[in-house]
Amino acid sequence: RKAMPQTLSSTSMFTPCGFSPHLHTSKEGEQGGLIFQDGNLTSASLDALIQHLIPTTDYYPEKAYIFTFLLSSRLFIEPHELLSRVCHKCIEQQRLDDPVLDKARIRKFGPKILQLLTEWTETFPYDFQEERMIGHLKDMIHRIAPCDEAYWKKMNQLLQTLNQKLATLSHGQEGIVKISAAVSDKLVAFKNKPPSIQREILSVCSDPYTLAQQLTHVELERLSHIGPEEFVQAFVHKDPLDGTKTCFSEQKKTSNLEAYVKWFNRLCYLVATEICMPAKKKQRAQVIEFFIDVARECFNIGNFNSLMAIISGMNMSPVSRLKKTWSKVKTAKFFILEHQMDPTGNFYNYRTALRGAAHRSLTAHSNREKIVIPFFSLLIKDIYFLNEGCANRLPNGHVNFEKFLELAKQVGEFITWKQVECPFEQDPNIIHYLHTAPIFTEDGLYLASYESESPENQTEKDRWKSLR
């Protein structure tokens, strides 16, 4: 597969250094209904924000503004409604309804509106799964096209790119759904110790470096499907100024985000299953040491999500209670990794390591050095707290734009990371195993664990009894 040419003009804006939340203006105070403080846009009415998005013959909104507003606007207005209002205002302002169009004027305006529509389709392609969105887009271009032949070509190009992108994304989603379905059946497959036909991870991949690289493949593949808007849609509440409906109640718009969290949980359980399965203590210890090496390599790659899943799997109580097994393991390396992922100080150590990886990514010369895969549930938690901690609207009904600049900064950085091409060769065999190997339920894990090392106290004995 040839790498897609990088048409993404918008990437420059996402990188933390290129992402400038400073939307400059010369003077303080108000400007067209926008409130500025220290040169930064802090709040405005929804109407003023929409107006600020609309290009004119001599104005084009800053990239950072476009991204921030398109990301957050869905908390107040549905994308198709927003696009409809943008188009109406353009038609009014540029007098696109006049029987005779002012061609010179529209040639100045045309490239700008096309650029805005391009950025919108590139960054939030899922918005355009809706027929109404495509309708508004085509209508707009049909109005300006008589002034310049090139606009037709531009539109076709834009729609073609969009269709390709949506096809790739939905194809990936279907694959993930298929895999998830296969997995949920297998979860119940064995409550007791599995038959010996079960392959184990070491027979599929005995090299920890290779496994860490294949895990990174899976992570980047799954990340690529998550739309930036899913972070906002996960927290859509009713907009207090619109008592009638929640914005997105009718569709599930966070499915990729949820599938990714499920993958993390699967990896935890897979690790625990692989450790509890072998009958011999020596083999169990060998599997633990193998996963410690895999985790360490994930850390070196910058794949913090797999790293955290592996550590979580090893810390599940059916695994951590295997005292005799652990006594055979060289645990020093494990403690170092655990320390890196220690939750104290709001994950201070991990956040430091993440900043280091993010910095390395910015100065990277190779794709390998660019990889940053954050510990995902913590990223969601941060965004959740940011969302809960500040109101979307100020008491005067204005949109709290300051909050959304912060939100856009966090989501924008994530977008930069998810666009990295995976530099490692893919091994379909290993990836298939990671997605489909049967895993124990929690009860199954305890059963396997008690069979490996019998219960030590009354609580464990009672639990074993009830499980059997």
QUIVENLIN-V786157 format. One record per backbone hydrogen bond with DSSP energy under -0.5 kcal/mol. CO is the residue of the C=O (numbers start at 1). NH is the residue of the N-H. Records with the same first field share a line. If there is no record, write none. Layout:
CO=NH + NH
This chain:
5=7
7=9
8=11
9=12
10=13 + 14
11=14 + 15
15=19
18=20
19=21
21=23
22=24
29=36
31=34
33=45
34=31 + 36
35=42 + 43
36=29
37=40
40=37
42=401 + 402
43=35
44=399
45=49
46=50
47=51
48=52
49=53
50=53 + 54
51=54
56=59
59=56
62=66
63=67
64=68
65=69
66=70
67=71
68=72
69=73
70=74
72=75
73=76 + 77
78=81 + 82
79=83
80=84
81=85
82=86
83=87
84=88
85=89
86=90
87=91
88=92
89=93
90=94
91=96 + 97
92=95
95=98
99=101
101=103
102=106
103=107
104=108
105=108 + 109
106=110
107=111
109=112 + 113
110=114
111=115
112=116
113=117
114=118
115=119
116=120
117=121
118=122
119=123
120=124
124=127
125=128
126=129
127=130
130=133 + 134
131=135
132=136
133=137
134=138
135=139
136=140
137=141
138=142
139=143
140=144
141=145
142=146
144=147
145=148
148=151
149=152 + 153
150=154
151=155
152=156
153=157
154=158
155=159
156=160
157=161
158=162
159=163
160=164
161=165
162=166
163=167
164=168
165=169
166=170
167=171
168=172
169=173
170=174
171=175
172=176
173=177
174=178
175=179
176=180
177=181
178=182
179=183
180=184
181=185
182=186
183=187
184=188
185=188
186=189 + 190
195=198
200=203 + 204
201=204 + 205
206=208
207=211
208=212
209=213
210=214
211=215
212=216
213=217
214=218
215=219
216=220
217=221
218=222
219=223
220=224
222=225
223=226
225=227
227=230
228=231 + 232
229=232 + 233
230=234
232=235
233=236
238=240
239=242
242=245
245=239
246=249
248=251
251=253
254=258
255=259
256=260
257=261
258=262
259=263
260=264
261=265
262=266
263=267
264=268
265=269
266=270
267=271
268=272
269=273
270=274
271=275
272=276
273=277
274=278
280=284
281=285
282=286
283=287
284=288
285=289
286=290
287=291
288=292
289=293
290=294
291=295
292=296
293=297
294=298
295=299
296=300
297=301
298=302 + 303
302=304 + 373
303=307
304=308
305=309
306=310
307=311
308=312
309=313
310=314
311=315
313=316
316=319 + 320
317=321
319=322
321=323
322=326
323=327
324=328
325=328
326=329
329=331
331=335
332=336
333=337
334=338
335=339
336=340
337=341
339=342
343=346 + 347
344=348
347=351
348=352
349=353
350=354
351=355
352=356
353=357
354=358
355=359
356=360
357=361
358=362
359=363
361=364
366=369 + 370
367=370 + 371
368=371
372=374
373=304 + 305
374=376
375=378 + 379
376=380
377=381
378=382
379=383
380=384
381=385
382=386
383=387
384=388
385=389
386=390
392=400
394=397
398=394
399=44 + 401
400=403 + 404
401=405
402=406
403=407
404=408
405=409
406=410
407=411
408=412
409=413
410=414
411=415
412=416
413=417
414=418
415=419
416=419
417=420
426=428
427=431
428=432
429=433
430=434
431=435
432=436
433=437
441=445
442=446
443=447
444=448
445=449
446=450
447=451
448=452
449=453
457=461
458=462
459=463
460=464
461=465
462=466
463=467
464=468
